[in-house]
Amino acid sequence: MAGETLPGVTRKERADARIVLHVDMDCFYASCERLREPELRGEPVVVGMGYEAGESFGAVATASYEAREYGIDSAQPISQALERLPQIENAADDEPGGHYRPVDMEFYKSVASEVKEILHDCADVVREVSIDEAYLDVTDRTAWQTVEGDDRTLAEGVGRHVKQRISREVGVPASVGVAPNMSAAKVASDHDKPNGLVVVPPGSVSEFLAPLSVTEVHGVGPVTARKMAEMGIQTAGDLAAADPSTLEERFGSRGRELYDRARGVDDRAVTPTGRPKSLSRESAFAEATEDTEEKANVVTALAADVAERARSRGAMYRTIGIKVVTPPYDVNTRAQSLSGPVDDPELVREVALDLLSEFEDAATRKVGVRVSNLSFTDADQSSLDGWEGASASATEDATTAGAMEDAPVADSPAEDIPAAEQPTEDAEDSGWAAENGQVSLGDFD
């Protein structure tokens, strides 16, 4: 029954027991460019959609915080950005300059796949909202209990663990909000950017929200904020203290929803965005290695792990692939398609090692193994012999992420209604697209 609770447990108590993380990658496209070009760290970076090097057309997809100091914002014309911050190579000796790069979505998806792999490993329920944003329900993995002799909660430790793993294993920053519901976690992750960690325990959500601008309430955009200002509502506290009937008269059912969110009430459950299209595991070496045996040993372990994960989820796979990252950060993928779905750990190992042989002498920073084209049917599981004769062509689904990573919502009558959370590139599928069995992301630069 909808809304059913255990005897003696109120709906509010059940909601307060929930532990939700909102993970938001900071200036993600710019962070990816810095991953590829470490010398860009600390420098103003502008990533443009429709932009080409040396040109002045296109729009800003994202700008690093250093670039934002010069008034550069998402969705701004590149020509306007260049007026405020010229390209570094064109700037006078006594003028600041910025580093402009075109959007490289395939590369960003590749990095996102590594981040989301960590998220899926850290939580049983993950809702991927976009290429750089996700909600995690970690209720069954931790608690709001405080650490003995410390004011910090166990839930905060999980949030810190997620941040540290992303930083250590992928090399990009993330801001994390921890709260008892989705909307509060979203506000918390935005509260201390970049690279922030904000924890809002149960019972303190409304107090946390009260002094914030009403625009911070999840779902309130510029148009609604202006209408609320006309009603004397400037802060989340003002909205929480408003007459809900008046809000409903002015904003319809959304008025009540925003009123509840300003009070810290949000009963929505974190729901996954669907079954994965692929499963993968990756491992980075302490430093680039040419040791053939070392690479083979790691790939063997990863293959066993991936095959076990597929089996535990009742998934069979039609494609087996590897990823090899070579210095400075060139991502190479290879894949072998099979004639039918299989559940065969030994085959995964054999195929992965065979594909790895192409990179036997290559200095390698990271390797990964993936199974894709998953099937979750109840059909008899099978294995294939003589896989060498299978088609070497692997055509895999890909979802195009939004062009503007963090662009503001357009100013229209419906501008501040949260966009539908569309299924995005699978956490383990991004950046692995294979065509004719062989693709390097460099091909898409």
BELFEN-V271410 format. One record per pair of residues at least 4 apart in sequence whose ideal C-beta (glycine too) atoms are under 6 Angstrom apart, sorted by the first residue. I is the first residue (numbers start at 1). J is the second residue. Records with the same first field share a line. If there is no record, write none. Layout:
BEGIN
I->J ; J
END
This chain:
BEGIN
5->9 ; 11 ; 14
9->13 ; 14
15->267
16->180 ; 202
18->139 ; 180
19->138 ; 139 ; 155
20->137 ; 179 ; 181 ; 182 ; 185 ; 270
21->136 ; 159 ; 176 ; 178
22->135 ; 177 ; 185 ; 186 ; 189
23->134 ; 174 ; 176
24->133 ; 175 ; 189
25->132 ; 174
26->173 ; 175 ; 193 ; 194
27->31 ; 62 ; 64
28->132 ; 405
29->47 ; 61 ; 62 ; 108 ; 405
30->45 ; 47 ; 62 ; 64
31->172
32->108 ; 111
33->45 ; 101
34->40 ; 41
35->171
36->329
40->45 ; 99
43->99
44->66 ; 67 ; 98
45->64 ; 99
46->60 ; 63 ; 67 ; 81 ; 98 ; 100
47->61 ; 62 ; 101 ; 103
48->58 ; 60 ; 78
49->58 ; 59 ; 61 ; 103 ; 403
50->58
51->58 ; 78 ; 102
56->78 ; 79 ; 82
58->78
59->75 ; 77
60->74 ; 76 ; 81
61->103 ; 404 ; 405
62->74 ; 405 ; 406
63->67 ; 68 ; 72
65->194
67->72 ; 98
68->72
70->84 ; 85
71->84
72->81 ; 84
74->404 ; 406 ; 407
75->404 ; 407
76->80 ; 81
82->86
85->98
86->90 ; 91 ; 97
87->100
88->97 ; 99
91->95 ; 97
106->441 ; 444
107->441
109->425 ; 430 ; 431
110->331 ; 431 ; 441
112->116 ; 131 ; 430
113->428 ; 430 ; 431
114->170
115->166 ; 170
116->427
117->427 ; 428
118->165 ; 166
119->126 ; 134 ; 136
120->126 ; 427
122->162
123->136 ; 138
125->137 ; 270 ; 272
126->134 ; 136
127->135 ; 270 ; 271 ; 272 ; 273
128->134 ; 273 ; 424
129->133 ; 134 ; 421
130->424
131->401
135->182 ; 270
137->270
138->142 ; 158
142->154 ; 155 ; 158
143->154
144->153 ; 155 ; 201
145->154
146->153
147->152
152->156
155->178
156->199
159->176 ; 178 ; 197
160->197
162->176
163->174 ; 176 ; 197
164->168
165->169
166->170 ; 174
173->194 ; 195
175->189 ; 193 ; 196
176->189 ; 197
177->185 ; 188 ; 189 ; 198
178->199
179->184 ; 185 ; 188 ; 200
180->202
181->266
182->266 ; 268
183->218 ; 261 ; 266
184->200 ; 205 ; 264
186->218
187->216
188->198 ; 200
191->198
192->196 ; 198
200->204 ; 205 ; 208
204->208
205->264
206->263 ; 264
209->236
210->236 ; 237
212->216 ; 236
214->220 ; 225 ; 228 ; 233 ; 235 ; 236 ; 239
215->220 ; 225
217->236 ; 261 ; 262
218->261
219->258 ; 418
220->224 ; 225
221->409 ; 415 ; 416
222->411
223->415 ; 416
224->416
228->233
233->238 ; 239 ; 242
234->238
236->262
239->262
240->262 ; 263
242->247
244->256 ; 259
247->251 ; 255 ; 259
248->255 ; 256
250->255
251->255
254->258
260->265
261->266
273->423
274->423
275->376
276->426 ; 428
277->397 ; 426 ; 429
278->370 ; 372 ; 426 ; 428 ; 429
279->306 ; 309 ; 310 ; 371 ; 428
280->368 ; 370 ; 428
281->302 ; 305 ; 306
282->366 ; 368
283->298
284->366
285->289
288->327 ; 363 ; 365
289->294 ; 364
290->363
292->360
295->364
298->367
299->352 ; 356 ; 367
300->349
302->369
303->348 ; 349 ; 352 ; 369
306->369 ; 371
307->345 ; 348
310->315 ; 371
311->343
314->376
315->374 ; 376
316->341 ; 342 ; 343 ; 375 ; 381
317->371 ; 374
318->338 ; 341 ; 373
319->335 ; 337 ; 372 ; 373 ; 394
320->336 ; 348 ; 351 ; 371
321->335 ; 370
322->334 ; 352 ; 355 ; 356 ; 369
323->333 ; 368
324->332 ; 359 ; 364 ; 367
325->331 ; 365 ; 366
326->330 ; 362 ; 364
327->363
330->442
331->441
332->440
333->432 ; 434 ; 439
334->355 ; 438
335->394 ; 434 ; 437
336->351
337->390 ; 391 ; 394
338->384 ; 390
339->390
341->375
342->382 ; 383 ; 384
343->381
344->383
352->369
370->432
372->396
392->437
393->436
394->434 ; 437
396->433
398->433
399->424 ; 425
409->415
410->415
411->415
425->429 ; 430
434->439
435->439
END
